[in-house]
Amino acid sequence: IYGTIISNMHYEDDAWNYTFSIPANTTAQLRLPVELADTLTVNGKAGHGAYPESSVDAIVCACDGVNYLLEDQDAAAFFASAYNALRPGGVLAFDVSTPWKLENLRGDQIICEDRSDVTYMWQNRFDPRRMLLDMHLCIFIRQKDGSYRRIDEEQRQRAHTAENLCTLLRGARFTQIRVFGGGRMESPRENEQRWHIAAMKPLDAPGSL
């Protein structure tokens, strides 16, 4: 499979808007953390459920999705589900924030930003023993009448190692596993902030897990 995969998201009119582009003549599976199916629309129309087994060519998980899988069993379950949904020769591609980034650039930090339409305060705490980053976000979104709506979020990410992710991918029967540096088709450098990881379901895959 050759071509560019693009993902983007922004918040507007009290809703998150996601835009994705995949190469021509391919299909992809998108998983979003929504609780109610009727809150999801695709190109303005109601969305639909999961794809059947062996039905898509590519699955993309962007924006730290795998960092939010806190246990090995959770990541392994995601990889197994992706493997089942892919056709033989299909590719799973995802990115993660690296342990170095979560500990040194996000851990034990207070980040604030004041824009014309939104203001937020973001407080973090990194636990090096458990390799977990706890994040508290306090967000103020400007409304049309000039008032602000407050949103409080508690999030937690795990600082996965590349070695462990590759082991879990192999356990899900993926092959041709590759780890790239942030925004480059090259091996990661020291103190990399983001890894891009790709793995393929073998062309001769016997079937689903």
C-alpha positions in Angstrom: 0.0 0.0 0.0 1.4 3.4 -1.0 0.1 6.9 -0.4 -0.4 9.5 2.3 -2.6 9.0 5.3 -3.7 12.4 6.9 -5.6 12.9 10.1 -6.8 16.2 11.7 -9.2 17.3 14.4 -10.6 20.5 15.8 -13.3 21.6 18.3 -16.1 23.8 16.9 -19.7 24.5 17.9 -19.5 22.2 21.0 -18.3 19.2 18.9 -15.1 17.5 17.9 -14.6 17.4 14.2 -12.2 14.8 12.7 -11.0 14.8 9.1 -9.2 11.8 7.6 -7.8 11.1 4.2 -6.5 7.7 3.0 -5.0 6.6 -0.4 -7.3 5.8 -3.3 -8.7 2.3 -3.6 -8.1 1.5 0.1 -10.4 1.3 3.1 -9.7 2.0 6.7 -11.2 1.5 10.1 -11.7 4.5 12.5 -12.3 4.0 16.2 -13.6 6.9 18.2 -14.3 7.1 21.9 -18.0 7.9 21.8 -20.5 6.4 24.1 -23.6 6.8 22.0 -23.8 5.8 18.3 -26.3 8.6 17.5 -23.7 11.2 18.4 -21.5 10.2 15.5 -21.9 11.5 12.0 -19.8 10.7 8.9 -19.9 13.4 6.1 -23.0 14.7 7.8 -24.8 11.3 7.9 -25.2 8.9 10.8 -22.2 6.7 11.3 -22.2 2.9 11.5 -20.7 0.2 13.7 -17.5 -1.9 13.5 -16.4 -3.5 10.2 -16.7 -7.2 9.8 -13.6 -9.4 9.9 -11.0 -9.2 7.1 -12.8 -6.2 5.5 -10.3 -3.2 5.5 -6.9 -2.5 4.0 -5.6 -0.1 6.7 -6.4 0.9 10.3 -5.0 4.2 11.6 -4.9 5.1 15.3 -3.6 8.7 15.7 -3.1 11.3 18.4 -1.8 9.1 21.2 -4.6 6.6 21.1 -2.4 3.7 22.2 -1.0 5.8 25.1 -4.4 5.6 26.6 -4.3 1.8 26.7 -2.8 1.5 30.2 -2.3 -2.3 30.5 -0.6 -4.7 28.2 -3.8 -6.7 27.9 -5.7 -3.6 26.6 -3.1 -2.9 23.9 -3.0 -6.6 23.0 -6.8 -6.7 22.7 -6.7 -3.6 20.3 -4.0 -5.2 18.2 -5.9 -8.5 18.0 -9.1 -6.6 17.0 -7.2 -4.7 14.3 -5.6 -7.9 13.0 -9.1 -9.5 12.7 -10.5 -6.5 10.8 -7.6 -6.3 8.3 -7.5 -8.1 5.0 -4.3 -10.2 4.5 -1.6 -7.6 3.5 -3.4 -4.9 5.4 -1.5 -2.4 7.6 -2.1 -1.1 11.2 -0.4 2.3 11.7 -0.4 4.2 14.9 1.6 6.8 16.8 2.6 7.1 20.5 4.2 9.8 22.6 7.5 8.4 23.8 8.5 7.8 27.4 11.1 10.6 27.1 8.4 13.1 26.1 5.9 12.1 28.7 8.5 12.2 31.5 10.6 15.2 30.5 8.3 17.4 28.4 4.9 16.6 30.0 5.6 15.2 33.4 5.3 17.5 36.5 4.5 20.5 34.3 1.8 23.2 34.3 0.9 24.4 30.8 -1.4 27.3 30.2 -2.7 29.0 27.0 -5.1 31.9 26.5 -6.7 32.2 23.0 -9.5 34.4 21.8 -12.0 31.4 21.9 -10.5 29.1 24.5 -8.4 29.2 27.6 -7.0 26.2 29.4 -4.8 25.1 32.3 -3.1 21.7 32.1 -1.4 20.2 35.2 0.6 17.0 34.9 2.2 14.4 37.2 4.4 11.6 36.0 5.0 8.4 38.0 8.3 6.9 36.8 7.7 3.6 38.7 4.4 2.9 37.0 5.3 4.8 33.8 2.0 6.7 33.9 1.2 10.3 33.2 -1.8 11.8 35.0 -3.3 15.0 33.4 -5.8 17.4 34.8 -7.2 19.9 32.2 -9.4 22.8 33.1 -10.8 24.3 29.8 -12.9 27.5 29.3 -14.6 27.7 25.9 -16.0 31.1 24.8 -19.7 30.9 24.0 -21.6 33.1 21.4 -23.0 35.3 24.1 -19.5 36.1 25.5 -19.7 33.8 28.5 -17.4 30.8 29.0 -18.3 27.2 29.5 -15.9 25.3 31.8 -14.9 21.7 31.1 -12.8 19.6 33.5 -11.0 16.5 32.2 -8.9 13.9 34.0 -6.7 11.8 31.6 -4.0 9.2 32.0 -1.5 8.0 29.5 1.1 5.1 29.7 4.6 5.6 28.5 4.9 2.4 26.4 8.3 1.2 25.3 8.8 0.5 21.6 10.2 -3.0 22.5 7.0 -3.9 24.5 4.7 -2.6 21.7 6.6 -4.7 19.1 6.3 -7.8 21.3 2.6 -7.3 21.7 2.2 -6.8 17.9 4.1 -10.0 17.3 1.8 -11.7 19.8 -1.1 -10.6 17.6 0.6 -12.2 14.6 1.6 -9.0 12.9 4.8 -9.0 10.8 7.1 -6.4 9.1 6.9 -4.3 12.2 8.6 -0.9 11.8 9.2 2.0 14.2 9.9 5.4 12.8 10.8 8.8 14.3 8.4 11.7 14.5 7.4 12.8 11.0 10.2 10.9 9.3 10.5 7.6 7.5 13.7 7.0 9.5 14.7 5.1 12.6 14.0 7.0 15.8 16.6 9.3 17.2 17.6 9.7 20.9 15.1 11.7 22.9 12.4 11.3 20.2 9.1 12.9 21.1 6.9 10.6 19.0 7.1 7.2 17.4 5.2 6.1 14.3 4.7 2.3 14.2 3.4 0.2 11.3 2.7 -3.5 11.2 1.3 -5.8 8.5 -1.1 -8.7 8.5 0.7 -11.4 6.5 -0.5 -12.0 3.0 -0.8 -15.7 3.8 -2.6 -15.1 7.2 -4.6 -18.3 7.9 -7.5 -16.4 9.6 -8.6 -14.4 12.5 -7.4 -14.8 16.1 
